[in-house]
């Protein structure tokens, strides 16, 4: 209801999408973080890659700042999965 009453209201956490068991995506205005049931992960920067072509957690020289973003977002993943 807060957003229906005030579309400009702030939101303090990322949006969560779940597909099947243990497959979750978290989305902020800038970032999308995905963790799959096999613990593989993806991180996309929508400011620079809105089509999600470049997974920032893969590669030979990963940027530690991207790991930090992923870890911060991962704190919002569900603790219990049914």
Phi, psi and omega in degrees: 000327182304325182282334175288323178285324183217091181302342179269006181298149179276153180237128189268357183217163179286156174284139182249132172236136179237136177232107183071190183276127173069019175246107187232148174232137176241135184230127169251183178300324183261320193247150164236126177242132181234135171231129181263168183298338178268012179072008172288154186226155173222147175220129180233141178257103184288346174292330184242350187207068185292342178268001176058054177270331189245101177287113186286353179265355178257166175118168184285328182234073182295145179280123180301332178293326178291321176299320180295318177299313180300317180295321178294317179292323182299337178298340180270357178295149179300140178278333180238132179235131179253000000 
